[in-house]
Amino acid sequence: MDEAAMRRWFYALHDRYLSQFLEDAEEPIRGEPVVPRSPNDPKVRGRFSYTAIPTQLEGGLTSRKLDFFIENVALPESDIHEWREVRVVGEFTCSPEEKGEKAHQLMRNVREMFYAQPLRRFVHGFCLHKNHLELWIVDRSDGYSSGEIDVINSQEKLVRALSSYMLMSDEELGLDSFIRYVGQHAYITIPEGDKPLEHIEVVPEPVARPVKIYSRGNTCYQTTDGEHLIKFSWGSGTKRSEIDALKLANGIHGVINLERSGHLYNIEMHRKDIDFLSGKQWDMRVWGRILTPVLEPASSGRKEYYTKRGLTVAELSPFGRPLQSCKSARELLVGIRDAILAHRRLRDEARLLHGDVSEGNIILSPNKEGATEGILIDLDMSPSIESSRKNGRSVCHYRNHAVYGAGAFVEYQRK
């Protein structure tokens, strides 16, 4: 079955069966099968689609043609589509020799989805190659696949999988539920203990977002008053998050200030329900070269081979501009000087080392007198001096940073 025949089958599945679960479903045509329904049945939320040319899909890193995807059924029908509206993505091939390339293509498409939807928690996808189906779930830690499913001997699994994608809620699809859009306005609510909820309006377009799938997923929005930065981060998977480090460093001159923060989500929340008895976990960090399975099928009994990332949100101040935007040599030197002094205060007052003092982690912001000063940001990689001593280690970190010289080795010796 080629792509055209497969699409005809998809549309037939929708028109004959799934259309009966639409919100405004009409009575089936006489002679067509009638699906038993109850008032509590979920409604169809998705719509099958594909693109014939790359320019039909907008809002991504590059122009791509999609074999198959599902978008929100509430969207008006159009020949032009947006990556931010893609709910599920799939790839087809009739050739067994192409299934590896199609898996790579699927991951490239997933990367586009995460770029256009940076606060998405996970992505569903699938590859259908000749007589076999492989289901995927990809998040900021890595990817899981179901292993190959023989759709000739298990045809109902193909129907169930595609039908499920069409019926899934936003929560089940892992869509962004942290930003509320009202017309052209975007609002973020940061839950923090018993404090009253504050609805913070932000500029809808992020000022920073990740390109890679496997990453801390740092995504930043500027508040509409231009004073604060809202930062979402999946962290590095360590027990102590950046929020903990920011609380220790709060009030230290030259270090970004934490105004409020909250914990939103853990990857374990959707991983705990995954039951791929013949599935595999994949290392997403090397997908650009070769997709590498990193463990045996789940039936081996081994568990938790992924980075346990948690999504946090923080309101930070002040909002600044990158160090590379400096307008003079003096401004550059002031920014670097202030970052070095801030690192010293961080060490002496909070007993932390920054761990990644680099160009990308220094911003420039005006002080109360209006003069430019450097601010140290991003404390996710900040090791505690005390905890390292407790573990019998010296605190050391290697980075190839222009700030300290190429190939510098920075080490804080235990006293």
DOMARDO-679813 format. One record per residue (C-alpha): residue in three letters; x, y, z. Coordinates in steps of 0.001 Angstrom, whole numbers, plus 500000, padded with zeros to 6 digits. Last residue first. Layout:
BEGIN
ALAXYZ
...
REM end
This chain:
BEGIN
LYS540143524576552207
ARG538743522494549370
GLN540038523667546034
TYR537767525602543675
GLU538753524594540182
VAL538380526354536859
PHE540105524737533886
ALA540305527125530971
GLY540231525695527442
ALA540057529110525832
GLY540260531973528303
TYR538161532707531376
VAL535396534729529691
ALA535910533121526278
HIS534731529843527770
ASN535814526278527001
ARG534392524812530190
TYR535673522447532822
HIS534196522249536282
CYS535640521507539671
VAL534359521231543205
SER536614518962545208
ARG535092515663546178
GLY534617513793549448
ASN530838513532549187
LYS530408515895552132
ARG532852518284550492
SER530711518313547363
SER527584518957549405
GLU529270521843551209
ILE530537523573548058
SER527139523394546376
PRO527268522902542616
SER525647525480540282
MET524630523931536937
ASP521072525295536962
LEU522201528749538088
ASP521288530563534869
ILE522086534293535224
LEU524961536571536250
ILE524191540275535841
GLY526564542834534315
GLU526069546542534876
THR525059549461532653
ALA524661552871534302
GLY521162554267534821
GLU521737555285538427
LYS519418552543539668
ASN521264549947537582
PRO520874549415533825
SER521018545794532603
LEU523554543687530730
ILE523267539903530708
ILE525809537201531471
ASN524987533508531054
GLY525457533288527281
GLU528972534694527472
SER530039532062529961
VAL530159531407533689
ASP528926527805533758
GLY529505526149537147
HIS528065528994539228
LEU529820527914542390
LEU527702527974545512
ARG528445528692549181
ALA525646531301549217
GLU527676534205550637
ASP531290533417549703
ARG530786531480546464
LEU527931533600545147
ARG529851536717546174
ARG532840535542544106
HIS530581534697541164
ALA529044538166541371
LEU532514539725541216
ILE533303537679538091
ALA529963538641536516
ASP530554542310537339
ARG533955542257535641
ILE532585540525532532
GLY529780543073532131
VAL532072546020532851
LEU534578544730530282
LEU531904544476527579
GLU530462547902528416
ARG533949549422528215
ALA534586547796524842
SER531452549496523537
LYS527870548820522495
CYS527409545482524230
SER524851543248522466
GLN527083540188522930
LEU526445540402526668
PRO522777539653526023
ARG520087542176527042
GLY518464542462530419
PHE515264541821532363
PRO515892542425536061
SER514442540335537506
LEU513204536759537446
GLU509797535061537568
ALA510443531336537725
VAL508791528268536227
THR509786524659536827
LEU509459521513534706
GLY510948518386536255
ARG513486516080534637
LYS514047512526535707
THR516752511632533188
TYR515858508254531724
TYR516652504607532278
GLU513928504150534876
LYS513233500421534862
ARG514730497041534057
GLY512230494177534001
SER513452492606530764
SER509904493024529454
ALA510756496653528716
PRO512753495594525672
GLU516531495993526025
LEU518119499336526703
VAL519853502261525044
PRO518521502004521500
THR520568504288519226
LEU519100506476516507
ILE522020507381514281
ARG523826510609513477
GLY521300513386514136
TRP519541511142516647
VAL522580511131518931
ARG521125512998521909
MET517773511226521492
ASP519029507984523057
TRP516217505536522466
GLN514142503387524832
LYS512652500224523456
GLY509252498581523559
SER508174494946523583
LEU505977495235526652
PHE505342498907525988
ASP503445499901529130
ILE503717503654529623
ASP501528504840532507
LYS504370505855534833
ARG506092507790532049
HIS503395510486531952
MET503851511777535494
GLU507457510574535633
ILE508381513526533399
ASN507534515824536293
TYR505341518930536052
LEU504689522466537255
HIS506988523458540114
GLY506671527129541050
SER508613530350541382
ARG508465533927542612
GLU510649537031542483
LEU514048535366542015
ASN516812537914541467
ILE519623537496538899
VAL523077537684540478
GLY525135540917540537
HIS524353541743544148
ILE523257538726546172
GLY519623539199547187
ASN518512535697546268
ALA521452533304545948
LEU520053530519548133
LYS516611530912546543
LEU518183530881543080
ALA519986527616543869
ASP516755525935544947
ILE514944527243541847
GLU517745525859539663
SER516737522413540829
ARG518325520200543468
LYS517849516480542949
THR519603516633539582
GLY517669516031536355
SER519307518855534409
GLY516437521296534573
TRP513182521179532601
SER513128524980532519
PHE510533527723532142
LYS511749531285532644
ILE509543534350532997
LEU511648537501532657
HIS510829540796534360
GLU510848544551533758
GLY509584544989530185
ASP506044545823531346
THR504760543169528916
THR506665540460530748
GLN509418538865528680
TYR509224535146527976
CYS511923532514528361
THR512169528847527400
ASN514961526654528767
GLY514329523127527474
ARG516908521524529727
SER517826519493526683
TYR517033516443524559
ILE514853517898521832
LYS517345520464520578
VAL516429523951519335
PRO515649525438522730
ARG513732528666523325
ALA514636532297524034
VAL512780535616523722
PRO509486533739523527
GLU506697535207521333
PRO503478535839523299
VAL504855538913525186
VAL503857538215528762
GLU500942539046531048
ILE501296537747534584
HIS498205536362536304
GLU498997536336540012
LEU497764533548542242
PRO497628534403545927
LYS500495532872547925
ASP499662529629549703
GLY502394527626547997
GLU503689529185544794
PRO501661528570541633
ILE502862530829538778
THR500101531887536389
ILE501124532915532882
TYR499084535098530542
ALA499216535684526783
HIS497356538410524867
GLN496439538437521154
GLY492981536971521820
VAL493092535509525305
TYR495854532913525491
ARG496596531012528679
ILE500139529710529098
PHE500829526647531252
SER498722524013529488
ASP501160523325526648
LEU500209520086524907
GLY501174516657526260
LEU498784514780523964
GLU496893513267526907
GLU496473516730528436
ASP495223518234525172
SER492634515451525008
MET493069512362522856
LEU490275511285520496
MET492114511546517167
TYR495298509971518545
SER493193507172520020
SER491605506443516641
LEU495045506131515060
ALA496240503700517732
ARG493022501679517861
VAL492875501242514086
LEU496526500170513902
LYS496086497848516868
GLU492954496317515302
GLN494987495143512327
SER497072492822514479
ASN498151490031512089
ILE498581492389509141
VAL499543495312511374
ASP502641493542512684
ILE503781495855515491
GLU507441496875515534
GLY508801498123518851
SER506625500313521006
SER509015503240520847
TYR510332505404523643
GLY512234508664523271
ASP514598510712525403
SER514661513146528333
ARG512880516214526921
ASP509992514064525657
VAL509300511623522824
ILE506574508974522643
TRP506647506725519597
LEU504503504034517975
GLU505969501618515419
LEU503717500052512786
HIS504666497214510457
ASN503290495912507160
LYS504958498417504811
HIS506616500964507069
LEU504259502925509308
CYS506172505232511637
PHE504432506861514597
GLY504298510010516703
HIS503191511293520089
VAL504972514303521583
PHE505807515197525185
ARG505590518101527644
ARG504976520911525141
LEU506359524150526517
PRO508523524832523443
GLN505645524389520943
ALA507202525669517688
TYR510611524280518647
PHE509132521112520146
MET507154520499516960
GLU510176521114514739
ARG512166518618516808
VAL509363516087516374
ASN509642516570512615
ARG513362515849512718
MET512598512817514861
LEU510104511523512288
GLN512637512056509518
HIS515187509958511391
ALA512611507173511774
LYS511816507534508066
GLU515506507138507213
GLY515632503899509197
LYS512417502652507564
GLU513748503294504072
GLU515129499815503314
PRO511808498236504322
SER510188500111501403
CYS506507500992501501
THR507120504109503571
PHE504984506268505806
GLU505765508879508532
GLY503570510232511322
VAL503015513370513417
VAL500562514078516240
ARG499201517421517549
VAL500467519888514938
GLU499050523360515694
ARG502379525027516576
TRP503818523715513316
GLU501308525862511432
HIS499308524875508324
ILE498550526444504947
ASP496149524614502597
SER493275525590504872
GLU490379524105506837
PRO489413526297509771
LEU490784524974513062
ALA488311523235515382
VAL489499519773514296
ASN492859520466515909
GLU495721519047513864
ILE496837515505513075
PHE499814514761510872
PHE500798512663507882
ASP503468512498505212
LEU504793515913506245
LYS506844518118503930
ARG509461520293505602
SER510668523894505479
THR513158524674508237
LEU513148525906511834
GLY509377525889512118
GLY506533528415511916
GLU504975527451508597
LEU503857524291506776
GLN502451524556503241
THR505842525717501965
PRO507188522153502200
ILE504959520801499384
ALA502193518165499381
THR501330518535503051
TYR499283516111505144
SER496078516126507206
PHE493902514030509484
ARG491720516011511913
GLY491745515838515693
ARG489366516418518596
VAL486932513544518034
LYS484638513499521047
PRO485025511263524074
ASP482085508966524927
ASN480122510075527991
PRO476782510432526196
SER476984506836524891
ARG477707505567521391
PRO477240502385519354
VAL478949502861515951
VAL476588502738512968
PRO477934501179509776
GLU476912502868506490
GLY473848501566504644
ARG471860504724505192
ILE474201507676505693
PRO475230508116509304
GLU473365510794511336
GLU475352513997511668
ALA478077514652514222
ASP478290518137515754
GLU480891517354518413
LEU482428514658516213
PHE482122511060517381
GLN480213509811514305
SER483041511220512167
LEU485275508499513631
TYR483494505643511877
ARG482770505931508150
ASP484346509308507361
HIS487376508926509618
LEU488263505372508646
ALA487680506281504985
TYR490019509256505391
PHE492730507041506806
TRP492249504406504083
ARG492508507049501381
ARG495687508284503058
MET497126504769502966
ALA496302504419499275
ALA498080507697498495
GLU501088506725500611
ASP501531503331498922
MET500000500000500000
REM end
